[in-house]
């Protein structure tokens, strides 16, 4: 019973974090045609900003996470204006600028903090026990935060004017512009939202699993897998793909060693794409 509960908690936590990161990645791709290969580095930067605020400046844990998220969201606005916008429609140059940003961020963090794995304070201490069920409060709170954020994101995209404008731009940029939508302003908002979500996920996973300069590389791979498996152009499909990938990454390590479990998860995704080249709901990848 205890093992089953722990596995289920891992599934929901990993799924929610994967989805948070992939949503921002997918929005930039759908709206700007930008394959943001710097998204994993942005995820890592959020965790390190929170670590600096806590360890060096003595900020409270939750204030540090909120501030780190806001700082990285503002960084997203800056990146959209300086690095992304000039290369919209130029796939090769946009990929190169994202690779350059990744190398820059990772190198700066590596020089300043070193390559060793650091630890954010736990989100909460203690164990929740109910009969045979035993679960850390950290896992419970991480899941609750992830769930609330995902619900908030869905409501924002579907119910607010800004969210509907984002969807319009994703469907047809020229048509949205002719309808009076400020493409640049909404793109900056989408970049801020995507980067902020990535940073927040980095903080939560950093408290859960530790942080390092290259922690974003694996998460970037997960985001790519989710977007492709969901189907290019599909936001809703990311939720299904995230749940599937979270399940694979939570269950497979129980059946085999770490390296083999990662390879098996990738193999499952490849097989699914061979069966459904368009992903779950979208255009062909």
SVG drawing of the C-alpha trace seen along z (x, -y; Angstrom):
<svg xmlns="http://www.w3.org/2000/svg" viewBox="-14 -47 48 52">
<polyline fill="none" stroke="black" stroke-width="0.4" points="0.0,0.0 2.7,-2.4 4.7,-1.8 1.6,-2.2 0.8,-5.6 4.4,-6.8 4.3,-5.8 1.0,-7.6 2.3,-10.7 5.4,-10.6 3.2,-10.2 1.1,-13.3 4.0,-15.4 6.2,-14.6 3.2,-14.9 2.2,-18.3 5.8,-19.7 6.3,-18.3 3.1,-19.9 3.9,-23.3 7.2,-23.4 5.8,-22.1 2.9,-24.5 5.2,-27.5 7.4,-25.8 4.3,-24.9 2.8,-28.4 6.0,-30.0 6.2,-27.4 2.6,-27.8 2.6,-31.6 6.0,-32.5 7.1,-29.3 10.0,-29.4 11.7,-26.2 12.9,-27.6 15.8,-25.3 16.7,-27.7 13.6,-26.7 15.4,-24.2 18.1,-26.7 15.3,-29.2 13.8,-26.4 17.3,-26.0 17.8,-29.8 14.5,-30.1 15.8,-27.4 19.1,-29.2 17.6,-32.6 15.4,-31.1 18.5,-29.4 20.4,-32.7 17.5,-34.5 17.2,-31.9 20.9,-31.0 22.6,-34.3 20.0,-36.9 17.9,-35.1 14.6,-35.5 11.7,-33.3 11.2,-30.2 7.8,-31.1 8.8,-34.7 11.9,-33.5 9.9,-31.3 7.4,-34.0 10.2,-36.6 12.2,-34.1 9.1,-33.4 8.5,-37.2 12.1,-37.9 12.3,-35.1 8.9,-36.2 10.4,-39.7 13.4,-38.0 11.0,-36.3 9.7,-39.7 13.3,-40.9 14.2,-37.7 11.1,-38.0 12.0,-41.6 15.7,-41.2 16.3,-37.6 13.1,-36.1 11.2,-38.8 13.9,-39.8 14.2,-36.1 10.5,-35.2 10.2,-33.3 13.9,-32.5 14.1,-29.0 17.9,-28.6 18.8,-31.8 16.2,-31.4 17.5,-28.0 21.1,-29.3 20.1,-32.2 18.4,-29.7 21.4,-27.4 23.6,-30.4 21.3,-31.5 21.5,-28.0 25.3,-27.9 25.5,-31.4 23.1,-30.6 24.7,-27.3 28.3,-28.6 27.5,-31.6 25.8,-29.4 28.6,-26.8 31.3,-29.5 29.4,-31.2 28.0,-28.2 30.1,-25.2 28.8,-22.0 27.9,-20.3 24.3,-19.6 22.7,-22.0 19.6,-21.7 16.7,-24.1 15.0,-23.8 12.1,-21.3 8.7,-22.8 7.3,-21.3 8.5,-18.9 6.8,-16.0 4.9,-12.9 1.1,-12.6 -0.1,-9.2 -3.5,-7.7 -3.8,-4.0 -1.3,-2.2 -0.8,-5.4 2.3,-7.4 3.2,-10.4 5.4,-13.4 3.8,-16.9 6.3,-18.0 4.8,-15.7 1.3,-16.7 2.0,-20.5 3.9,-20.1 1.0,-18.3 -1.5,-20.9 0.5,-23.8 1.0,-22.1 -2.7,-21.2 -3.8,-24.8 -1.4,-26.3 -2.6,-24.0 -6.3,-24.8 -5.4,-28.6 -3.6,-28.3 -6.5,-26.6 -8.9,-29.2 -6.6,-32.0 -6.3,-30.7 -9.9,-29.9 -11.7,-32.6 -9.7,-35.8 -9.3,-38.3 -5.5,-37.9 -5.7,-34.1 -8.2,-34.2 -5.9,-36.6 -3.0,-34.1 -5.1,-31.4 -6.0,-33.6 -2.3,-34.4 -1.4,-30.7 -4.1,-29.9 -3.4,-32.7 -0.9,-35.5 -1.9,-37.7 -5.6,-37.3 -5.2,-38.2 -3.2,-41.3 -6.0,-42.4 -8.5,-42.0 -6.5,-44.7 -4.6,-42.3 -1.2,-43.6 0.9,-40.5 4.1,-41.8 2.4,-42.7 0.7,-39.3 3.8,-37.5 5.7,-39.2 3.0,-38.2 3.1,-34.6 6.9,-34.6 6.6,-36.0 4.0,-33.4 6.0,-30.5 9.2,-31.5 7.5,-32.1 5.9,-28.7 9.3,-27.1 11.0,-29.0 8.3,-28.0 8.5,-24.3 12.3,-24.6 11.9,-25.9 9.5,-23.1 11.5,-20.4 14.7,-21.9 13.2,-21.5 12.1,-18.0 15.2,-16.7 18.1,-19.3 19.5,-21.7 22.5,-21.8 23.7,-23.9 22.5,-21.2 19.2,-20.2 17.3,-21.9 18.7,-19.6 16.6,-16.6 13.5,-18.8 13.9,-20.3 13.9,-16.8 10.7,-16.1 9.1,-19.2 10.0,-18.3 8.6,-14.8 5.4,-16.2 4.8,-18.7 5.5,-16.2 3.5,-13.4 0.6,-15.8 0.6,-16.8 2.1,-20.0 -0.4,-22.8 -2.3,-21.0 -2.3,-22.6 -4.9,-20.2 -3.0,-17.2 -0.1,-18.2 -2.1,-17.2 -2.6,-13.7 1.0,-13.4 2.2,-14.8 0.2,-12.2 1.6,-9.4 5.2,-10.6 4.9,-11.2 3.6,-7.7 6.4,-6.2 9.1,-8.1 7.5,-7.2 6.9,-3.5 9.8,-2.4 12.5,-3.1 10.8,-0.6 11.2,2.1 14.7,1.3 17.7,-0.9 17.8,-4.6 19.5,-4.6 17.3,-1.8 14.1,-3.4 14.9,-6.6 15.6,-4.7 12.5,-2.7 10.3,-5.8 11.8,-7.3 11.2,-4.0 7.5,-4.0 7.1,-7.6 8.8,-6.6 6.5,-3.6 3.4,-5.8 4.6,-8.3 5.0,-5.5 1.4,-4.5 0.2,-8.1 2.6,-10.3 0.4,-13.4 0.6,-12.8 -2.6,-12.6 -4.2,-15.8 -2.3,-17.8 -0.4,-18.2 2.2,-15.7 5.5,-16.1"/>
</svg>
